[in-house]
């Protein structure tokens, strides 16, 4: 299972997205971070975050 949470990256935000499909998680977290925090992460950056969390 893949899980990304804003709190893990220093935001005072309760947003968390989780699931089995990494691509969906990347898109949803990327959209949220852009719309709510004004930070645009590339899909590649978010995939690297996911890969590092699995190690």
Gaussian input, Z-matrix of N, CA and C with variables (Angstrom, degrees):
# hf/3-21g

backbone

0 1
 N
 C     1     B1
 C     2     B2     1     A1
 N     3     B3     2     A2     1     D1
 C     4     B4     3     A3     2     D2
 C     5     B5     4     A4     3     D3
 N     6     B6     5     A5     4     D4
 C     7     B7     6     A6     5     D5
 C     8     B8     7     A7     6     D6
 N     9     B9     8     A8     7     D7
 C    10    B10     9     A9     8     D8
 C    11    B11    10    A10     9     D9
 N    12    B12    11    A11    10    D10
 C    13    B13    12    A12    11    D11
 C    14    B14    13    A13    12    D12
 N    15    B15    14    A14    13    D13
 C    16    B16    15    A15    14    D14
 C    17    B17    16    A16    15    D15
 N    18    B18    17    A17    16    D16
 C    19    B19    18    A18    17    D17
 C    20    B20    19    A19    18    D18
 N    21    B21    20    A20    19    D19
 C    22    B22    21    A21    20    D20
 C    23    B23    22    A22    21    D21
 N    24    B24    23    A23    22    D22
 C    25    B25    24    A24    23    D23
 C    26    B26    25    A25    24    D24
 N    27    B27    26    A26    25    D25
 C    28    B28    27    A27    26    D26
 C    29    B29    28    A28    27    D27
 N    30    B30    29    A29    28    D28
 C    31    B31    30    A30    29    D29
 C    32    B32    31    A31    30    D30
 N    33    B33    32    A32    31    D31
 C    34    B34    33    A33    32    D32
 C    35    B35    34    A34    33    D33
 N    36    B36    35    A35    34    D34
 C    37    B37    36    A36    35    D35
 C    38    B38    37    A37    36    D36
 N    39    B39    38    A38    37    D37
 C    40    B40    39    A39    38    D38
 C    41    B41    40    A40    39    D39
 N    42    B42    41    A41    40    D40
 C    43    B43    42    A42    41    D41
 C    44    B44    43    A43    42    D42
 N    45    B45    44    A44    43    D43
 C    46    B46    45    A45    44    D44
 C    47    B47    46    A46    45    D45
 N    48    B48    47    A47    46    D46
 C    49    B49    48    A48    47    D47
 C    50    B50    49    A49    48    D48
 N    51    B51    50    A50    49    D49
 C    52    B52    51    A51    50    D50
 C    53    B53    52    A52    51    D51
 N    54    B54    53    A53    52    D52
 C    55    B55    54    A54    53    D53
 C    56    B56    55    A55    54    D54
 N    57    B57    56    A56    55    D55
 C    58    B58    57    A57    56    D56
 C    59    B59    58    A58    57    D57
 N    60    B60    59    A59    58    D58
 C    61    B61    60    A60    59    D59
 C    62    B62    61    A61    60    D60
 N    63    B63    62    A62    61    D61
 C    64    B64    63    A63    62    D62
 C    65    B65    64    A64    63    D63
 N    66    B66    65    A65    64    D64
 C    67    B67    66    A66    65    D65
 C    68    B68    67    A67    66    D66
 N    69    B69    68    A68    67    D67
 C    70    B70    69    A69    68    D68
 C    71    B71    70    A70    69    D69
 N    72    B72    71    A71    70    D70
 C    73    B73    72    A72    71    D71
 C    74    B74    73    A73    72    D72
 N    75    B75    74    A74    73    D73
 C    76    B76    75    A75    74    D74
 C    77    B77    76    A76    75    D75
 N    78    B78    77    A77    76    D76
 C    79    B79    78    A78    77    D77
 C    80    B80    79    A79    78    D78
 N    81    B81    80    A80    79    D79
 C    82    B82    81    A81    80    D80
 C    83    B83    82    A82    81    D81
 N    84    B84    83    A83    82    D82
 C    85    B85    84    A84    83    D83
 C    86    B86    85    A85    84    D84
 N    87    B87    86    A86    85    D85
 C    88    B88    87    A87    86    D86
 C    89    B89    88    A88    87    D87
 N    90    B90    89    A89    88    D88
 C    91    B91    90    A90    89    D89
 C    92    B92    91    A91    90    D90
 N    93    B93    92    A92    91    D91
 C    94    B94    93    A93    92    D92
 C    95    B95    94    A94    93    D93
 N    96    B96    95    A95    94    D94
 C    97    B97    96    A96    95    D95
 C    98    B98    97    A97    96    D96
 N    99    B99    98    A98    97    D97
 C   100   B100    99    A99    98    D98
 C   101   B101   100   A100    99    D99
 N   102   B102   101   A101   100   D100
 C   103   B103   102   A102   101   D101
 C   104   B104   103   A103   102   D102
 N   105   B105   104   A104   103   D103
 C   106   B106   105   A105   104   D104
 C   107   B107   106   A106   105   D105
 N   108   B108   107   A107   106   D106
 C   109   B109   108   A108   107   D107
 C   110   B110   109   A109   108   D108
 N   111   B111   110   A110   109   D109
 C   112   B112   111   A111   110   D110
 C   113   B113   112   A112   111   D111
 N   114   B114   113   A113   112   D112
 C   115   B115   114   A114   113   D113
 C   116   B116   115   A115   114   D114
 N   117   B117   116   A116   115   D115
 C   118   B118   117   A117   116   D116
 C   119   B119   118   A118   117   D117
 N   120   B120   119   A119   118   D118
 C   121   B121   120   A120   119   D119
 C   122   B122   121   A121   120   D120
 N   123   B123   122   A122   121   D121
 C   124   B124   123   A123   122   D122
 C   125   B125   124   A124   123   D123
 N   126   B126   125   A125   124   D124
 C   127   B127   126   A126   125   D125
 C   128   B128   127   A127   126   D126
 N   129   B129   128   A128   127   D127
 C   130   B130   129   A129   128   D128
 C   131   B131   130   A130   129   D129
 N   132   B132   131   A131   130   D130
 C   133   B133   132   A132   131   D131
 C   134   B134   133   A133   132   D132
 N   135   B135   134   A134   133   D133
 C   136   B136   135   A135   134   D134
 C   137   B137   136   A136   135   D135
 N   138   B138   137   A137   136   D136
 C   139   B139   138   A138   137   D137
 C   140   B140   139   A139   138   D138
 N   141   B141   140   A140   139   D139
 C   142   B142   141   A141   140   D140
 C   143   B143   142   A142   141   D141
 N   144   B144   143   A143   142   D142
 C   145   B145   144   A144   143   D143
 C   146   B146   145   A145   144   D144
 N   147   B147   146   A146   145   D145
 C   148   B148   147   A147   146   D146
 C   149   B149   148   A148   147   D147
 N   150   B150   149   A149   148   D148
 C   151   B151   150   A150   149   D149
 C   152   B152   151   A151   150   D150
 N   153   B153   152   A152   151   D151
 C   154   B154   153   A153   152   D152
 C   155   B155   154   A154   153   D153
 N   156   B156   155   A155   154   D154
 C   157   B157   156   A156   155   D155
 C   158   B158   157   A157   156   D156
 N   159   B159   158   A158   157   D157
 C   160   B160   159   A159   158   D158
 C   161   B161   160   A160   159   D159
 N   162   B162   161   A161   160   D160
 C   163   B163   162   A162   161   D161
 C   164   B164   163   A163   162   D162

   B1=1.4481
   B2=1.5264
   B3=1.2919
   B4=1.4629
   B5=1.5240
   B6=1.3410
   B7=1.4636
   B8=1.5246
   B9=1.3230
   B10=1.4629
   B11=1.5236
   B12=1.3175
   B13=1.4528
   B14=1.5285
   B15=1.3050
   B16=1.4651
   B17=1.5188
   B18=1.3098
   B19=1.4665
   B20=1.5261
   B21=1.3310
   B22=1.4688
   B23=1.5240
   B24=1.3224
   B25=1.4592
   B26=1.5186
   B27=1.3539
   B28=1.4495
   B29=1.5174
   B30=1.3224
   B31=1.4632
   B32=1.5211
   B33=1.3098
   B34=1.4612
   B35=1.5219
   B36=1.3103
   B37=1.4590
   B38=1.5218
   B39=1.3153
   B40=1.4545
   B41=1.5238
   B42=1.3327
   B43=1.4594
   B44=1.5338
   B45=1.3276
   B46=1.4550
   B47=1.5150
   B48=1.3148
   B49=1.4491
   B50=1.5248
   B51=1.3320
   B52=1.4475
   B53=1.5170
   B54=1.3211
   B55=1.4526
   B56=1.5136
   B57=1.3123
   B58=1.4588
   B59=1.5253
   B60=1.3077
   B61=1.4600
   B62=1.5323
   B63=1.3261
   B64=1.4660
   B65=1.5161
   B66=1.3292
   B67=1.4668
   B68=1.5228
   B69=1.3312
   B70=1.4674
   B71=1.5210
   B72=1.3256
   B73=1.4667
   B74=1.5245
   B75=1.3300
   B76=1.4653
   B77=1.5193
   B78=1.3145
   B79=1.4629
   B80=1.5249
   B81=1.3334
   B82=1.4632
   B83=1.5243
   B84=1.3370
   B85=1.4594
   B86=1.5231
   B87=1.3223
   B88=1.4624
   B89=1.5202
   B90=1.3119
   B91=1.4639
   B92=1.5249
   B93=1.3253
   B94=1.4670
   B95=1.5297
   B96=1.3419
   B97=1.4668
   B98=1.5228
   B99=1.3125
   B100=1.4617
   B101=1.5252
   B102=1.3185
   B103=1.4683
   B104=1.5287
   B105=1.3278
   B106=1.4623
   B107=1.5236
   B108=1.3325
   B109=1.4623
   B110=1.5238
   B111=1.3210
   B112=1.4554
   B113=1.5196
   B114=1.3354
   B115=1.4618
   B116=1.5196
   B117=1.3217
   B118=1.4617
   B119=1.5265
   B120=1.3296
   B121=1.4566
   B122=1.5197
   B123=1.3138
   B124=1.4622
   B125=1.5286
   B126=1.3105
   B127=1.4601
   B128=1.5263
   B129=1.3193
   B130=1.4592
   B131=1.5286
   B132=1.3227
   B133=1.4611
   B134=1.5165
   B135=1.3281
   B136=1.4613
   B137=1.5267
   B138=1.3217
   B139=1.4653
   B140=1.5232
   B141=1.3281
   B142=1.4624
   B143=1.5304
   B144=1.3223
   B145=1.4602
   B146=1.5250
   B147=1.3159
   B148=1.4663
   B149=1.5228
   B150=1.3102
   B151=1.4608
   B152=1.5215
   B153=1.3268
   B154=1.4667
   B155=1.5263
   B156=1.3339
   B157=1.4517
   B158=1.5278
   B159=1.3282
   B160=1.4634
   B161=1.5225
   B162=1.3132
   B163=1.4799
   B164=1.5134
   A1=108.90
   A2=115.23
   A3=123.00
   A4=108.11
   A5=115.86
   A6=119.92
   A7=108.90
   A8=116.47
   A9=122.38
   A10=107.85
   A11=115.55
   A12=121.60
   A13=109.56
   A14=116.94
   A15=120.86
   A16=111.42
   A17=118.12
   A18=121.55
   A19=111.87
   A20=116.82
   A21=120.87
   A22=111.71
   A23=117.30
   A24=121.69
   A25=112.74
   A26=116.03
   A27=120.84
   A28=116.59
   A29=117.61
   A30=119.57
   A31=110.22
   A32=116.67
   A33=121.18
   A34=107.47
   A35=115.31
   A36=123.12
   A37=107.51
   A38=117.18
   A39=121.51
   A40=113.91
   A41=117.60
   A42=120.05
   A43=111.07
   A44=115.24
   A45=122.91
   A46=107.55
   A47=115.81
   A48=120.84
   A49=107.02
   A50=116.54
   A51=119.83
   A52=110.45
   A53=115.12
   A54=120.64
   A55=110.36
   A56=115.72
   A57=122.51
   A58=112.86
   A59=117.50
   A60=122.09
   A61=110.76
   A62=116.20
   A63=120.97
   A64=112.61
   A65=117.35
   A66=120.50
   A67=111.31
   A68=116.71
   A69=120.83
   A70=109.91
   A71=117.14
   A72=121.66
   A73=110.19
   A74=116.79
   A75=121.87
   A76=110.52
   A77=117.62
   A78=121.12
   A79=111.61
   A80=117.04
   A81=120.40
   A82=111.72
   A83=117.50
   A84=120.29
   A85=110.36
   A86=116.78
   A87=120.87
   A88=112.17
   A89=116.12
   A90=120.45
   A91=110.74
   A92=116.59
   A93=120.35
   A94=111.30
   A95=116.77
   A96=119.00
   A97=111.65
   A98=116.98
   A99=120.73
   A100=110.95
   A101=116.89
   A102=120.83
   A103=113.04
   A104=117.46
   A105=120.64
   A106=114.19
   A107=117.07
   A108=120.15
   A109=113.07
   A110=116.67
   A111=120.26
   A112=113.89
   A113=116.51
   A114=121.09
   A115=108.48
   A116=114.41
   A117=119.83
   A118=109.45
   A119=115.61
   A120=121.92
   A121=108.48
   A122=117.28
   A123=119.35
   A124=108.26
   A125=116.31
   A126=120.70
   A127=110.46
   A128=116.58
   A129=120.80
   A130=111.35
   A131=116.76
   A132=121.03
   A133=110.90
   A134=116.48
   A135=119.89
   A136=111.49
   A137=117.75
   A138=120.06
   A139=110.45
   A140=117.96
   A141=120.82
   A142=110.99
   A143=117.30
   A144=121.49
   A145=109.37
   A146=116.90
   A147=121.21
   A148=110.92
   A149=116.93
   A150=120.24
   A151=112.24
   A152=117.47
   A153=121.09
   A154=111.83
   A155=117.10
   A156=120.31
   A157=111.72
   A158=117.52
   A159=121.07
   A160=112.33
   A161=117.06
   A162=119.81
   A163=110.09
   D1=139.48
   D2=178.94
   D3=-104.11
   D4=136.79
   D5=-179.80
   D6=-142.52
   D7=128.66
   D8=173.15
   D9=-125.59
   D10=136.51
   D11=-178.40
   D12=-134.54
   D13=138.33
   D14=179.14
   D15=-60.54
   D16=-37.84
   D17=-179.32
   D18=-59.98
   D19=-31.68
   D20=178.61
   D21=-64.05
   D22=-18.79
   D23=-175.95
   D24=-116.91
   D25=21.57
   D26=170.60
   D27=91.47
   D28=5.32
   D29=179.32
   D30=-92.30
   D31=143.28
   D32=172.81
   D33=-87.15
   D34=71.12
   D35=-174.34
   D36=-144.83
   D37=135.41
   D38=-177.41
   D39=-87.91
   D40=7.34
   D41=-177.51
   D42=-66.24
   D43=129.22
   D44=175.67
   D45=-139.98
   D46=138.81
   D47=175.25
   D48=-128.53
   D49=136.15
   D50=179.66
   D51=-147.53
   D52=156.84
   D53=-179.97
   D54=168.01
   D55=-172.31
   D56=-177.78
   D57=-91.95
   D58=-26.38
   D59=-174.15
   D60=-95.04
   D61=108.13
   D62=-177.48
   D63=-59.92
   D64=-38.07
   D65=-178.56
   D66=-62.85
   D67=-41.22
   D68=179.19
   D69=-66.27
   D70=-42.13
   D71=179.33
   D72=-61.52
   D73=-44.85
   D74=179.09
   D75=-59.64
   D76=-46.62
   D77=-178.92
   D78=-64.41
   D79=-45.57
   D80=-177.80
   D81=-67.22
   D82=-44.57
   D83=179.78
   D84=-66.94
   D85=-40.50
   D86=178.41
   D87=-61.76
   D88=-43.36
   D89=178.27
   D90=-63.33
   D91=-45.27
   D92=179.54
   D93=-61.76
   D94=-48.87
   D95=-176.78
   D96=-63.34
   D97=-34.49
   D98=178.00
   D99=-71.06
   D100=-48.65
   D101=-176.09
   D102=-71.14
   D103=-40.11
   D104=-173.67
   D105=-93.46
   D106=-31.63
   D107=-174.16
   D108=-116.15
   D109=-6.85
   D110=179.10
   D111=71.14
   D112=22.39
   D113=-179.84
   D114=-116.30
   D115=122.66
   D116=-178.57
   D117=-103.52
   D118=107.55
   D119=175.62
   D120=-90.74
   D121=140.78
   D122=173.78
   D123=-74.29
   D124=156.15
   D125=177.82
   D126=-60.89
   D127=-35.33
   D128=179.12
   D129=-64.18
   D130=-40.93
   D131=178.65
   D132=-63.22
   D133=-45.47
   D134=179.80
   D135=-65.74
   D136=-36.38
   D137=176.58
   D138=-65.10
   D139=-37.84
   D140=176.92
   D141=-63.77
   D142=-38.68
   D143=176.90
   D144=-61.22
   D145=-46.13
   D146=179.53
   D147=-62.27
   D148=-44.81
   D149=-179.50
   D150=-63.60
   D151=-39.30
   D152=178.56
   D153=-66.80
   D154=-33.55
   D155=179.68
   D156=-69.18
   D157=-25.10
   D158=-177.69
   D159=-80.92
   D160=-14.57
   D161=-177.70
   D162=-76.21

